[in-house]
Amino acid sequence: MILPLAKLGTLALRTLSKPVANRLKAQATRHPRFREMIVGLAQANHKFTVQLQRRIYGHATDVEVRPLDPEKAVQAAADIFGELIVFSVSLYQ
């Protein structure tokens, strides 16, 4: 009896985490101090991803990676933030 209720509870929590993550993501992109903080995170993630892809495909990795413009960086970081929330909820279960 307890197992089906636990499964139902975790399913409900996982289902509710997606809209909550989307709302937090939208709020995070509007907060000026948080925007400044996440731009650096997004730029670091972009640089790491480009260098990793270049290494996988056998291209030179010592080239300069052009940074994202601030709006794209904020959007990319907000997406990472939303996915992190959903992932952490699924790990908790």
BALUM-234239 format. One line per 5 residues: number of its first residue (from 0); for each residue x, z, y of N, C-alpha, C, O, CB. Coordinates in Angstrom, 3 decimals. Last residue first. Glycine has a CB too. Example, Ala and Ser with C-alpha at 12.3 -4.5 7.8 and 13.67 -1.06 7.14 Angstrom:
2
1> 12.850,7.080,-2.250,13.670,7.140,-1.060,12.900,7.870,0.030,13.409,8.039,1.138,14.084,5.725,-0.598; 13.190,7.800,-5.690,12.300,7.800,-4.500,13.200,7.800,-3.300,14.236,8.465,-3.319,11.308,9.046,-4.473
END
This chain:
93
92> 14.506,-5.279,12.028,13.542,-5.141,10.945,14.278,-5.205,9.686,13.679,-5.112,8.615,12.455,-6.200,10.987; 16.619,-5.877,13.630,16.167,-4.487,13.562,15.242,-4.266,12.376,15.210,-3.181,11.796,15.460,-4.092,14.855; 16.759,-8.628,13.562,17.777,-7.855,12.867,17.342,-6.405,12.655,17.657,-5.790,11.636,19.083,-7.897,13.643; 14.599,-9.337,15.151,14.551,-9.707,13.744,15.621,-8.959,12.929,15.419,-8.686,11.745,14.733,-11.222,13.595; 15.487,-8.333,17.596,14.260,-7.796,17.004,14.193,-8.123,15.523,13.777,-7.287,14.721,13.024,-8.350,17.723
87> 17.727,-9.935,17.993,17.917,-8.492,17.817,16.663,-7.833,17.234,16.768,-6.879,16.464,18.280,-7.837,19.158; 16.529,-12.467,18.290,17.444,-12.207,17.169,17.615,-10.719,16.911,17.646,-10.282,15.760,18.803,-12.838,17.439; 15.092,-12.099,20.659,14.372,-12.428,19.420,15.242,-12.124,18.198,14.759,-11.593,17.198,13.945,-13.920,19.416; 17.285,-11.580,22.392,16.202,-10.603,22.223,15.461,-10.857,20.916,15.228,-9.925,20.146,15.217,-10.663,23.417; 18.760,-13.925,22.183,19.365,-12.656,21.788,18.302,-11.586,21.564,18.415,-10.778,20.642,20.364,-12.189,22.847
82> 17.029,-15.777,23.307,17.338,-15.873,21.876,17.952,-14.579,21.349,17.699,-14.181,20.212,18.290,-17.044,21.614; 17.137,-14.878,25.979,15.877,-14.882,25.222,16.108,-14.940,23.723,15.453,-14.231,22.959,15.014,-16.055,25.647; 19.892,-15.297,26.553,19.296,-13.969,26.674,18.002,-13.876,25.865,17.793,-12.901,25.144,19.025,-13.635,28.149; 20.101,-18.065,26.303,20.887,-17.195,25.426,20.283,-15.797,25.400,20.178,-15.184,24.338,22.361,-17.137,25.888; 18.385,-18.776,28.408,18.056,-19.167,27.035,18.813,-18.308,26.028,18.248,-17.872,25.025,18.376,-20.653,26.808
77> 19.861,-17.772,30.522,18.531,-17.220,30.266,18.071,-17.582,28.852,17.435,-16.770,28.180,17.516,-17.737,31.314; 22.098,-19.428,30.381,22.250,-17.994,30.119,20.903,-17.334,29.845,20.818,-16.428,29.017,22.937,-17.305,31.302; 20.902,-21.880,31.061,21.569,-21.721,29.766,21.710,-20.241,29.413,21.467,-19.849,28.271,22.954,-22.399,29.783; 19.995,-21.293,33.666,19.043,-21.673,32.614,19.647,-21.476,31.226,18.984,-20.966,30.322,18.604,-23.135,32.791; 22.425,-20.804,34.949,21.400,-19.749,34.892,20.407,-20.051,33.784,20.019,-19.151,33.039,20.663,-19.615,36.249
72> 23.629,-23.315,34.649,24.259,-22.129,34.071,23.251,-20.990,33.939,23.232,-20.291,32.926,25.456,-21.683,34.928; 21.961,-24.938,36.122,22.056,-25.169,34.679,22.672,-23.963,33.986,22.288,-23.622,32.867,22.884,-26.433,34.384; 22.505,-23.796,38.647,21.142,-23.777,38.094,21.147,-24.005,36.584,20.416,-23.337,35.852,20.276,-24.845,38.778; 25.349,-24.196,39.039,24.751,-22.854,38.930,23.351,-22.823,38.326,23.038,-21.908,37.564,24.697,-22.231,40.279; 26.757,-26.649,36.779,26.275,-26.271,38.102,25.484,-24.963,37.968,24.997,-24.657,36.880,25.391,-27.412,38.734
67> 29.493,-25.833,34.564,28.095,-26.209,34.797,27.728,-25.913,36.243,28.316,-25.030,36.868,27.144,-25.453,33.827; 32.898,-27.002,34.939,31.863,-25.966,34.852,30.468,-26.546,35.078,30.298,-27.597,35.696,32.137,-24.855,35.873; 34.850,-29.052,32.836,34.120,-28.942,34.095,33.021,-27.889,33.966,32.286,-27.888,32.978,33.519,-30.311,34.503; 37.781,-28.143,31.351,36.344,-28.248,31.112,35.644,-28.054,32.449,35.816,-27.031,33.112,35.851,-27.195,30.049; 40.799,-29.869,31.086,39.995,-28.960,31.901,38.506,-29.207,31.637,38.037,-30.343,31.693,40.321,-29.142,33.412
62> 42.393,-30.097,27.864,41.815,-30.687,29.069,40.988,-29.641,29.805,40.538,-28.658,29.218,40.946,-31.920,28.719; 43.372,-29.368,25.414,44.044,-28.830,26.589,43.538,-29.442,27.901,44.193,-29.313,28.936,45.529,-29.054,26.467; 42.333,-30.537,23.197,41.667,-29.323,23.668,42.310,-28.747,24.920,41.839,-27.735,25.439,41.669,-28.283,22.580; 41.595,-33.852,22.173,42.531,-32.933,22.833,41.777,-31.730,23.396,40.714,-31.881,23.998,43.310,-33.658,23.963; 39.543,-34.092,19.180,39.966,-34.513,20.513,40.940,-33.491,21.091,41.088,-32.392,20.555,38.744,-34.689,21.448
57> 38.368,-33.455,16.711,39.742,-33.924,16.755,40.208,-34.448,18.097,41.190,-35.189,18.150,39.916,-34.970,15.761; 35.908,-32.289,16.497,35.944,-33.754,16.451,37.338,-34.328,16.613,37.501,-35.547,16.651,35.057,-34.317,17.517; 36.622,-29.586,16.737,35.969,-30.063,15.508,36.093,-31.580,15.381,36.352,-32.098,14.294,34.479,-29.652,15.490; 37.631,-29.502,19.346,38.514,-29.201,18.222,37.927,-29.727,16.917,38.658,-30.256,16.080,38.758,-27.689,18.122; 35.334,-30.086,20.796,36.492,-30.986,20.897,37.449,-30.756,19.737,38.016,-31.708,19.202,37.227,-30.783,22.239
52> 33.767,-27.861,20.120,33.337,-29.211,19.729,34.496,-30.196,19.778,34.627,-31.047,18.899,32.201,-29.697,20.638; 35.320,-25.845,21.331,35.079,-25.825,19.886,34.657,-27.214,19.389,35.139,-27.681,18.356,33.993,-24.777,19.533; 35.176,-26.582,24.026,36.474,-26.554,23.357,36.319,-26.566,21.838,37.092,-27.219,21.137,37.266,-25.321,23.792; 32.397,-26.307,24.432,33.041,-27.611,24.616,34.382,-27.645,23.897,34.698,-28.628,23.227,33.233,-27.921,26.117; 32.063,-23.543,23.902,31.350,-24.546,23.113,32.021,-25.912,23.216,32.195,-26.598,22.209,29.895,-24.644,23.569
47> 33.660,-22.348,25.905,33.936,-22.103,24.495,33.304,-23.187,23.619,33.945,-23.690,22.697,33.419,-20.719,24.084; 32.335,-23.275,28.214,33.746,-23.617,27.982,34.112,-23.452,26.508,34.787,-24.303,25.930,34.665,-22.738,28.855; 29.806,-22.093,27.851,29.946,-23.548,27.951,31.382,-23.977,27.637,31.606,-24.926,26.886,29.539,-24.033,29.360; 30.450,-19.369,27.915,29.843,-19.943,26.711,29.998,-21.463,26.699,30.288,-22.051,25.657,28.351,-19.560,26.622; 31.384,-19.190,30.550,32.287,-18.874,29.430,31.762,-19.467,28.131,32.531,-20.006,27.334,32.458,-17.348,29.281
42> 29.034,-19.852,31.923,30.222,-20.697,32.080,31.205,-20.455,30.935,31.792,-21.401,30.409,30.906,-20.425,33.440; 27.359,-17.747,31.158,27.013,-19.124,30.774,28.225,-20.045,30.896,28.418,-20.926,30.058,25.857,-19.654,31.649; 28.693,-15.573,32.316,28.458,-15.616,30.867,28.182,-17.049,30.412,28.716,-17.500,29.399,27.273,-14.694,30.479; 28.516,-16.271,35.028,29.829,-16.149,34.377,29.719,-16.224,32.870,30.544,-16.858,32.213,30.500,-14.845,34.771; 25.757,-16.106,35.323,26.425,-17.388,35.552,27.805,-17.367,34.893,28.209,-18.348,34.269,26.546,-17.687,37.076
37> 25.001,-13.483,35.015,24.832,-14.372,33.875,25.460,-15.740,34.079,25.676,-16.467,33.110,23.383,-14.534,33.576; 25.577,-12.316,37.510,26.231,-11.837,36.306,26.148,-12.863,35.173,27.126,-13.081,34.458,25.611,-10.519,35.865; 23.895,-13.623,39.259,25.339,-13.693,39.464,26.088,-13.324,38.190,27.096,-13.939,37.841,25.762,-12.770,40.610; 21.422,-12.832,38.189,21.802,-14.251,38.206,23.308,-14.408,38.361,23.926,-15.226,37.680,21.078,-14.992,39.342; 21.381,-10.134,38.751,21.487,-10.549,37.359,21.907,-12.014,37.261,22.657,-12.392,36.362,20.156,-10.327,36.631
32> 21.040,-10.278,41.500,22.252,-9.652,40.946,22.464,-10.063,39.499,23.593,-10.311,39.073,22.165,-8.121,41.046; 18.499,-11.625,41.773,19.750,-12.179,42.305,21.022,-11.573,41.696,21.975,-12.298,41.410,19.783,-11.983,43.789; 16.088,-12.521,39.458,16.788,-11.369,40.002,18.180,-11.787,40.475,18.977,-12.261,39.665,16.882,-10.239,38.951; 15.140,-14.776,38.172,14.759,-14.551,39.572,15.521,-13.408,40.227,15.587,-13.345,41.455,13.285,-14.274,39.660; 15.941,-14.711,35.565,16.429,-15.827,36.376,16.095,-15.636,37.852,16.711,-16.275,38.705,15.836,-17.143,35.875
27> 14.562,-12.514,34.605,16.013,-12.433,34.754,16.540,-13.552,35.630,17.502,-13.349,36.371,16.692,-12.477,33.395; 11.940,-13.404,34.376,12.266,-12.390,35.372,13.765,-12.333,35.642,14.187,-12.129,36.781,11.767,-11.025,34.916; 12.264,-15.183,32.227,11.795,-15.675,33.523,12.120,-14.684,34.638,12.529,-15.088,35.726,10.286,-15.941,33.479; 13.075,-13.403,30.230,13.941,-14.513,30.615,13.540,-15.050,31.989,14.403,-15.338,32.818,13.881,-15.637,29.561; 10.848,-11.810,29.978,12.098,-11.222,30.450,13.069,-12.291,30.933,13.789,-12.103,31.914,12.741,-10.393,29.346
22> 9.102,-13.773,28.941,8.809,-13.114,30.219,10.067,-12.481,30.812,10.321,-12.603,32.011,7.719,-12.043,30.033; 10.365,-14.432,26.540,10.142,-15.466,27.551,9.872,-14.863,28.921,10.347,-15.369,29.937,8.980,-16.361,27.142; 10.262,-11.958,25.229,11.554,-12.558,25.555,11.403,-13.633,26.624,12.238,-13.728,27.524,12.201,-13.152,24.299; 7.503,-11.746,24.927,8.214,-10.745,25.719,9.571,-11.296,26.144,9.984,-11.120,27.291,8.387,-9.426,24.919; 6.968,-13.891,23.200,6.450,-13.908,24.575,7.140,-12.888,25.486,7.333,-13.142,26.675,4.958,-13.643,24.561
17> 8.608,-12.883,20.956,8.846,-14.177,21.597,8.248,-14.260,23.003,8.951,-14.665,23.929,8.275,-15.286,20.738; 7.616,-10.458,20.020,8.917,-10.474,20.701,9.165,-11.801,21.424,9.880,-11.819,22.425,10.041,-10.216,19.693; 5.280,-10.802,18.614,5.187,-10.326,19.994,6.511,-10.414,20.742,6.524,-10.441,21.973,4.695,-8.903,20.011; 6.298,-11.596,16.142,5.441,-12.511,16.888,5.350,-12.099,18.353,5.343,-12.955,19.238,4.043,-12.561,16.265; 7.680,-9.303,15.380,8.415,-10.554,15.563,7.598,-11.545,16.386,8.145,-12.253,17.231,8.780,-11.169,14.202
12> 5.502,-7.530,15.160,6.599,-7.262,16.102,7.393,-8.524,16.391,7.743,-8.782,17.543,7.531,-6.176,15.551; 4.019,-8.745,13.114,3.434,-8.585,14.447,4.515,-8.354,15.491,4.455,-8.917,16.584,2.435,-7.423,14.460; 5.872,-8.504,11.029,5.418,-9.829,11.449,4.823,-9.774,12.851,5.088,-10.646,13.680,4.385,-10.386,10.455; 6.026,-5.749,10.811,7.214,-6.499,11.214,6.859,-7.915,11.657,7.488,-8.458,12.565,8.221,-6.550,10.068; 3.375,-5.189,9.992,3.919,-4.638,11.237,5.136,-5.405,11.720,5.264,-5.682,12.913,4.283,-3.180,11.048
7> 3.248,-6.492,7.546,2.343,-6.891,8.618,2.856,-6.403,9.971,2.779,-7.118,10.969,0.931,-6.348,8.357; 5.142,-5.020,6.131,5.343,-6.456,6.350,4.468,-6.963,7.499,4.910,-7.767,8.319,5.034,-7.244,5.063; 3.881,-2.532,6.158,5.194,-2.679,6.796,5.473,-4.155,7.086,5.978,-4.498,8.155,6.314,-2.082,5.896; 1.611,-3.110,4.669,1.472,-2.681,6.062,2.785,-2.819,6.816,2.792,-3.186,7.991,0.983,-1.235,6.129; 2.715,-3.758,2.162,1.997,-4.781,2.932,1.811,-4.394,4.398,1.850,-5.257,5.275,0.642,-5.042,2.305
2> 3.966,-1.153,1.615,4.747,-2.373,1.757,3.980,-3.475,2.499,4.550,-4.086,3.404,5.169,-2.872,0.389; 1.956,0.748,1.228,2.783,0.838,2.427,3.568,-0.456,2.674,3.809,-0.816,3.826,3.746,2.018,2.309; 0.815,0.000,-1.200,0.000,0.000,0.000,0.857,0.000,1.263,0.528,-0.664,2.246,-0.926,1.199,-0.001
END
